[in-house]
Amino acid sequence: MMRKAPAVQQAFVLHHYDWSESSLILDLFTREQGRMAVVAKGAKRPYSQLRAVLLPFQRIQVTLSKPAKSADGEGPEVVTLRGAEWAGGATMPAGAALFSGYYLNELLLKLLARQDPHPALFDAYADTLPELHASEDAQSQAALRAFELRLLDQLGLLPDLSLATLTQTPVQAERGYAISPEAGVIASEEAAALDGAALVQLQAALLHGSGAALRQACAPVLPALRAQLRGLLHYHLGQKPLRTRQVMLDVQKLMERI
């Protein structure tokens, strides 16, 4: 059963679908109720004030109707958008930042259950967007890795990085470790292993809750961390491949040929 919603909610538009000639179905990420499907009636009309508001990567305030059952009483609850206004924030990302933003949205769409609130993850998403730059620089990469860590942690899919999972003993600072989807933190000599000192720093930053601290902990170990987190995400995504990543690779290949 859906929890009673506050009058006004903070939200981001993750995706939208055509519903009729004049309306949209929005996939919203709200701070109060998590991911929600919402009908925006008349949003596609040329004179609709919603057209300039319902954009991706823009923090908005939304007012929603009370959920109503479908006509037969057996279908899912339907929520209608009653109003929306811009709540401030950064301008639309461009270049590589735009692809990175869509990558974050796709992760949320495929890994978050509907109406499962994660206010800390909402705040992390809002904090990450301004850190994404048009050029795919180290700062942007650190922001992406920090968000992936926060997402996995919030969903209970990330082990305690400061402990070897099977023995529950502290990791050794100079020893290499991998993050296995099934076995957790395990000793490893592979090239993409992370040393224990880096894992301890990452875990401390996660516990601290600061986005800046987590990005700082990610920065020195970006290549290895990217490899470890990619394995974790692929495992938990299962048969739901990420389209955004493939589009990014295709664009990069095209640019190399020009």
Solvent accessible surface area in square Angstrom, and as a share of the most:
residue,aa,sasa,rsa
1,M,231,1.03
2,M,23,0.10
3,R,147,0.54
4,K,193,0.82
5,A,39,0.30
6,P,61,0.38
7,A,82,0.64
8,V,76,0.44
9,Q,2,0.01
10,Q,37,0.16
11,A,0,0.00
12,F,5,0.02
13,V,2,0.01
14,L,5,0.02
15,H,83,0.37
16,H,87,0.39
17,Y,98,0.37
18,D,105,0.54
19,W,127,0.45
20,S,54,0.35
21,E,169,0.76
22,S,26,0.17
23,S,6,0.04
24,L,20,0.10
25,I,51,0.26
26,L,1,0.01
27,D,2,0.01
28,L,0,0.00
29,F,0,0.00
30,T,0,0.00
31,R,85,0.31
32,E,48,0.22
33,Q,5,0.02
34,G,0,0.00
35,R,25,0.09
36,M,2,0.01
37,A,45,0.35
38,V,0,0.00
39,V,11,0.07
40,A,0,0.00
41,K,124,0.53
42,G,6,0.06
43,A,3,0.02
44,K,62,0.26
45,R,108,0.39
46,P,120,0.76
47,Y,170,0.65
48,S,21,0.13
49,Q,164,0.73
50,L,29,0.14
51,R,126,0.46
52,A,83,0.64
53,V,26,0.15
54,L,15,0.08
55,L,68,0.34
56,P,22,0.14
57,F,10,0.04
58,Q,17,0.07
59,R,71,0.26
60,I,0,0.00
61,Q,57,0.26
62,V,0,0.00
63,T,40,0.23
64,L,20,0.10
65,S,32,0.21
66,K,175,0.74
67,P,55,0.35
68,A,58,0.45
69,K,125,0.53
70,S,36,0.23
71,A,119,0.93
72,D,103,0.54
73,G,42,0.40
74,E,154,0.69
75,G,20,0.20
76,P,110,0.69
77,E,62,0.28
78,V,63,0.36
79,V,5,0.03
80,T,31,0.18
81,L,11,0.06
82,R,177,0.64
83,G,25,0.24
84,A,21,0.16
85,E,103,0.46
86,W,144,0.51
87,A,39,0.31
88,G,22,0.22
89,G,61,0.59
90,A,52,0.40
91,T,122,0.71
92,M,81,0.36
93,P,27,0.17
94,A,61,0.47
95,G,45,0.43
96,A,24,0.19
97,A,3,0.02
98,L,58,0.29
99,F,55,0.23
100,S,3,0.02
101,G,0,0.00
102,Y,88,0.34
103,Y,7,0.03
104,L,0,0.00
105,N,2,0.01
106,E,18,0.08
107,L,0,0.00
108,L,0,0.00
109,L,37,0.18
110,K,51,0.22
111,L,28,0.14
112,L,5,0.03
113,A,63,0.49
114,R,115,0.42
115,Q,77,0.34
116,D,57,0.30
117,P,44,0.27
118,H,22,0.10
119,P,57,0.36
120,A,48,0.37
121,L,0,0.00
122,F,0,0.00
123,D,57,0.30
124,A,19,0.15
125,Y,0,0.00
126,A,22,0.17
127,D,60,0.31
128,T,7,0.04
129,L,20,0.10
130,P,77,0.48
131,E,35,0.16
132,L,13,0.06
133,H,61,0.27
134,A,65,0.50
135,S,72,0.47
136,E,71,0.32
137,D,51,0.27
138,A,68,0.53
139,Q,87,0.39
140,S,3,0.02
141,Q,23,0.10
142,A,5,0.04
143,A,1,0.01
144,L,7,0.03
145,R,9,0.03
146,A,7,0.06
147,F,2,0.01
148,E,2,0.01
149,L,0,0.00
150,R,21,0.08
151,L,0,0.00
152,L,0,0.00
153,D,54,0.28
154,Q,60,0.27
155,L,43,0.22
156,G,64,0.62
157,L,54,0.27
158,L,20,0.10
159,P,31,0.20
160,D,61,0.31
161,L,0,0.00
162,S,28,0.18
163,L,42,0.21
164,A,18,0.14
165,T,43,0.25
166,L,137,0.68
167,T,91,0.53
168,Q,107,0.48
169,T,69,0.40
170,P,102,0.64
171,V,13,0.08
172,Q,106,0.47
173,A,59,0.46
174,E,171,0.77
175,R,119,0.43
176,G,21,0.20
177,Y,7,0.03
178,A,11,0.09
179,I,8,0.04
180,S,25,0.16
181,P,51,0.32
182,E,139,0.62
183,A,30,0.23
184,G,8,0.08
185,V,1,0.01
186,I,59,0.30
187,A,49,0.38
188,S,21,0.14
189,E,181,0.81
190,E,91,0.41
191,A,115,0.89
192,A,29,0.22
193,A,22,0.17
194,L,2,0.01
195,D,59,0.31
196,G,0,0.00
197,A,47,0.37
198,A,13,0.10
199,L,0,0.00
200,V,63,0.36
201,Q,112,0.50
202,L,0,0.00
203,Q,22,0.10
204,A,54,0.42
205,A,7,0.05
206,L,11,0.05
207,L,140,0.70
208,H,138,0.62
209,G,48,0.46
210,S,32,0.21
211,G,24,0.23
212,A,62,0.48
213,A,34,0.26
214,L,3,0.01
215,R,36,0.13
216,Q,139,0.62
217,A,16,0.13
218,C,0,0.00
219,A,51,0.40
220,P,106,0.67
221,V,26,0.15
222,L,27,0.13
223,P,111,0.70
224,A,19,0.14
225,L,0,0.00
226,R,94,0.34
227,A,48,0.37
228,Q,12,0.05
229,L,0,0.00
230,R,78,0.29
231,G,37,0.36
232,L,1,0.01
233,L,0,0.00
234,H,95,0.42
235,Y,107,0.41
236,H,51,0.23
237,L,4,0.02
238,G,49,0.47
239,Q,175,0.78
240,K,92,0.39
241,P,103,0.65
242,L,16,0.08
243,R,188,0.69
244,T,16,0.09
245,R,35,0.13
246,Q,92,0.41
247,V,70,0.40
248,M,29,0.13
249,L,75,0.38
250,D,70,0.36
251,V,53,0.31
252,Q,76,0.34
253,K,107,0.46
254,L,99,0.49
255,M,118,0.53
256,E,142,0.64
257,R,191,0.70
258,I,154,0.78
